[in-house]
Amino acid sequence: MEGAESPADDVLDCGVAGVMLWLLGWHWEFLPSVLAKLVPGVDLVPFWTLAVANVYRKAKRKAIEAEKNREMPRD
C-alpha cells in the first residue's frame, strides 16, 4: 500500500487529473478513474489511460462524422 503512505503520490495524481480535465474537458469516463484512485489496490489497472483513450476515440469519431456531414451535398 505504497500510495497510502505517500502524500506526494496523491498530490501528483490530483495534479495530473487537473491537467487532463483542463486539456480534454469534463467527461463521465473520468469519474471511475478518480474513484479508482481512492481505493488502494484498484489503481493497478491504468484507468486514466483507458479513460483518455476512450475520450480520444469518441472525439475522433465525432470529428469524422462532422467531416462526412460537411462533405455531403445538400439537395
MOSULWO-V115564 format. One record per pair of residues at least 12 apart in sequence whose C-alpha atoms are under 7 Angstrom apart, sorted by sequence separation. I is the first residue (numbers start at 1). J is the second residue. D is the distance in whole Angstrom. If there is no record, write none. Layout:
I,J,D  I,J,D
This chain:
33,47,5  33,48,6  30,51,6  29,51,5  1,40,7
